[in-house]
Amino acid sequence: MDGTVCTKKRMWRWRSNPLRRRDDIIEAWIVLLVWAVVAVGGSVAGLVTAHAADEVFARQRVERHRAQAVLLADVPPATSAVGAARQQGLAEVRWTAADGTTRTDRTLVTRGLKAGAEVDVWLDRRDGLVTEPPSRTEAAVEAAVLGAAAALALAGTAFGVGAVARWQLKRRCVAQWGREWELVGPEWGRQNS
């Protein structure tokens, strides 16, 4: 099919046409608005989300620090070799805070360790246990995934709202056609008999 013919078929709602209804123009604007929101809004939402996530991860790398803690009880060995989650168990550890006080809390440690073993833990500015911050590479990947998810969420929402608006428009058109047929239908039948 010729490119100009294909373009004319797609753009029929925008051209002047005696058969074009007001609802056709509204539908064309809805489609245009949805695509604009998806293209521009999705890009902006994705970039803003990715940048914000990257800042959070960078702040975590600055605020968190590694410390040595002592395991207070034996950690039973793994019961199954399947899955990384089974390679760690919750255990109580003790560490010395920056102010010299001794603190205890529970954290995940490698299974099979004996009481008294030294383990690495991550602490926040108040010397409370936290998770290890993501590396720069992990943070970049996670920020990109979060940005893509935000863009897709906005696109899905825009498509959903557009679909509902077009559905309502179609319902209104069908109802209008029904009312018009009620007026024209009886006359149509008389002309054919």
C-alpha positions, 0 to 999 in steps of 0.5 A: 500500500502506498505510504500516502494512502496509509497516512491518509487512512490513519489521519482521517479524523483530522481532515475536514469531512462531512461524515466526521462527527464531533466524537471523531475529533474528540477521539483523535485528541484522546489518542494524541494526548495518550501518546504524548503522555506516554512519550513525554511523561513516561520519559520524564517519569523514568528519568526522575525516578532513576535519578532519585533512586540513584541519589538514595543509593549514593547516600546509602553508600556514604552513610553506611559503614562496615564494622566487625561484630562477634557472633553470640551463638552457633548458627546451624549449618544449611539443611539444603544446598539449594538457594542462597537464602538458605546459606544465611541464618538469623543470629545475634551479634555484638559490636561496639558503637562509635561512642564506646557502648556495646550493642547487640541485635540480630542479623543475617550471617553465613550458616555454620559459623560458631559462637565467637566468630567475627562477622562483617556487619553494616551500620548506619550513622547511629551505629544501628544494623542496616543492610549492605548498600548496593555497589555503584553497578548494582545501584545503576541497574536497580535505578534503571529498573525502577525508572523503567517500571515508573515509565511503564506504570505511567504508560499503562495508566495513560493507556487505561485512562485513554481506553476508558475514555474511548469506550465511554465515547463509543457508548455515547456514539452507539446510544446516539445512533440508536436514537437517530435510528428510532427517528429514521428507521420507521421512515426507512421501512416505508420507503422500501415497501 
